[in-house]
């Protein structure tokens, strides 16, 4: 199984890790985006025992372990199986591409829809690896800017609707059961109408079928979870989405969190925890590191020719503007435009103003050591 990791172009999982610059990358998809405090502590121990000791939180709300070797992968999988953190087989794992809005409550529409779709994974067609579902049925959508292809949302009239990503309107439904059936049917429509070639629903410019009328407007989107007190506990940030396992383990133990929810915004919701300073985690909404997105970059990603993390951390202290530092034009850290976007190319950086990593650069060929000075020279803090 691990030899498949040499192939690229899919979303890695635990069963199908991906080769990266620092070894295999293993992604864990916690069921309903939630794991117990003990499970997260066990993941931290596994990251130290079998990998580089780094734990990352992805923008699809998955946990990611790095630096796994082909020799250590089986032992890691055994640990994860003991903790109930992997699917029974690779096919189930790849189909369970499902995100819940992190503040779902037991038995609410988001929760019920997620359980129903999970029970119907076998009814889904073979979908491109990145195609996913977002269960976002709170009073207003929170996952609007998060990568997903089929969305369950609340309409501006409070009814549920199913919306294909990229379309402004969705199809109203009368029940969660109907919503899940519609999602499964739309997945089949996507494949049967040639969607695999486009790869994502947003890029599939084919009219939706007549049985999925686009007639309902979603409610106005709301913000990501803010740091600090939350009705379920407290929310904390992970600087640039990564943390040393030992630091995370200590923080989770100190917080006495019974459960931990992963979010797509590099934040963890620690259930039952109090808002408090925890070493290694961000607890202040004004922390400048919250306005920076950065992918792992070199040496962690084979496609990166530049280091991103240290530059991003440095710039966050010097530039008071939202910032994206990307190792290449793929822009894995975020698909959202940033006022300042630095993109690595052949060991140097291109600068894109008000754009994404695949945008048109304003300046090119910046030496990594000159980037800070250059941004200060154009008064980037005012951008
Ligand atoms: S943006 Fe490029 S360099 Fe960064 S993680 Fe993605 S593929 Fe690697």
Boltz pocket constraint, residues with backbone or C-beta under 6 A from the ligand:
constraints:
  - pocket:
      binder: B
      contacts: [[A, 295], [A, 296], [A, 297], [A, 298], [A, 301], [A, 302], [A, 303], [A, 304], [A, 305], [A, 326], [A, 327], [A, 328], [A, 329], [A, 330], [A, 331], [A, 332], [A, 333]]
      max_distance: 6.0
